[in-house]
Amino acid sequence: MTTPVCTSGANVATRTVPYASYPSYPSFASYMKARQPVLLRTARSLTANPSDAEDLLQTALAKTYVAWERIEDHRALDGYVRRALLNTRTSQWRKRKVDEFVCDEPPEPEGVPVGDPAEQQALRDAMWRAIMKLPARQRAMVVLRYYEDLSEAQTAEVLGVSIGTVKSAVSRALGKLREDPELDPVR
């Protein structure tokens, strides 16, 4: 095998490196321990984010581990892993979402007023007092529909009634809640 020694000008001097100088790795773990720092530098050159580089290397090493028994020439392991790094990165690049953008600060919604927590708590308390005034059956249906987020069919199944009964009872309950004087600030 020949490797370049010097690349000055048009002349490239080469020397022969005996195959015996390349280490043979008895196990995948020994290869990974020995070569991980070098391969991580390669992965970092393929990505902008150090965490992504570690993920990329881990994926490439997992692919190498799966193929470990099939790789006969351990002198080609670095090339195999580098090719796996490049192929994996290319696949990630192709699958990336176009709507993702890197930014220095997370975007904050503009114009969304944050209410006073005390007012919000007072409103929740008023809502619960109004719900507690409803008849037990209507109260159960409102809680299941709007607090437990069950569908009309699920609410009917839980309570053992028809869907029509749920619809009419919830409609009457919401009418009573709209008329409750404690909830006037909401309107």
N, C-alpha and C positions, 0 to 999 in steps of 0.2 A: 504494500500500500504506500502511496506517495502522498506527502503533505507539503504545502507551500512553506518555504522557509523565509523568503523575502520577496516582496512584490515591488521593488523599485524599478520604475521605467517599464519597458516592454518585456524585460527578462524576468522570468519567474524561476527561482531556484527551488528545487524540490529535493526531499530526502526520503529514503525508504524507512518506514517504521514497521518493525516486525509485529506480527499479530500477537505474539506473546506479551507485548507491552500493554495491551488492552486488558483490563481486569475482567474476570469472569465472576458473575454474581451467583452464589449458590441459592439465593432465595430472593423473592420480590422485596422483602423487608430490607435486606442488606443493600439492594440496589437503590431503594427509595431513600434510605438513610444517607447513602453516599452521594447521590445525585440531586436530591431535592433542592438544595440552595441554588444550584446552577439552573435547574429547570424552572424554579420560581422566577429567576431573573428573566428567563425567556417568556414566561407567562405575563410578567409585568410589562414587558415590551409590547405585548399584544393588547393590553387593556389599559385604561386610564386610572382605574380604581384598584388599589392594592387588595381589597377584599374580593373583588371580581377575579383578580389574578389567582388568588388562593383557590377560589371555587373552580376556576378553569383548570388549574393544575390537578386538583383533586379529581375532577371528571376524567382528565386524560390519564391519570394514574389508575383510576378504576378500570378504564378501558384496557390499559396495559396489563393489569392484574388478570382480567378475564382471558386475555390472549397469552399469558405468561408461558403456558405449556407448549403453545404453538410456535413461539419465537425460538428458533434453533440457534441463531447467531447472536449471542449476547453483546457482541461488539456493536450491533446495530440498535441497541435499546434506546439510546438517546435520540436517534433519528426517528424511531418508532413513536416515542413520546412526543417529540416536537411536531411530528405530522399529526398526531392525535390532538395536540394543543391547537394547532392551526385549523384543523377540520372542525373541532368543537367551537372555536371562536367564530369561524365563518358561519356555522349553523346558528349560533346565538345572534350574530349580526343580522342574519336573514330573518329571524323570527322576532326581532325586537319590535316593540310598538313604536309607531311613528309619533304618537302623541306624548311621549315622555321627553322632558327637557330637564337638563341640569341647571339649577339656579343656586345662587348664593344663599338666599333666604326663602323660606317657604311662603307661598303666596297666601295672603290673608284676604278673606272676603271683604270687599269695600261696601260701606253703606249699610251693613247689618248691625242695627243697634242692639247692644246687649242690655237687656232689661235688669232692673234692680232685683237681686236675688230675694230680698224680703217681699217685694211685690209678687214675684213669681210664686213664692211659697204661700203667700196669702191667697192667691188665686187657686192654687192646688187645694188648699184647705177648704175654700168656699165650694169648689167643685165636689169634693168628697162629701161635704155636709149636704149639698143638694142631692147627690146620688143616694145618700143614706135616707133621704126623705121619700124616695121611690118605694113602691111596693116590692117585696122580696123577689118576686118572679121577674119583674122588669129590671130591678137592680142587678140580678144575676145575669140577665141577658146583656145589659149594657156593659157590665164588667167583662164578660167573656168576649163580646164583640170588639170593644174598643181598648180595653186594658190588656187583655190576653191575646188580642189580635186573631181571634178565631173567625173563620168564615161563618156565614149564616147556616150552612149545612152542618158544620162542626158544632156550632152552638146548639142547634136542634138535636143533634145526636147526643151531646153531653147531657142535655136537660130532658131528653126523651119526649120531645114535642115535634110538631111539623115545622118545616121551613117557613110556611106562611104565618104560623103563630109567632115565630121569632121576628119576622119582618114587621108584623103589626104591633107587637109589644114594644119593640125597640123604637118604632116610629112614635108611639104614644109617650114613651119615656123621654125621648129627645124633645118632644113638644112641651112636656112638663119642665124639663131643664131650661128650655128657652124662656119660659115664663117665670122662672125663679128669680125674685128680686135681688138675691145675693150675688147673682152672676151678671148684673147690669153692667159693671165696669168692663166686661169682656166684649160686650156688643158695642 
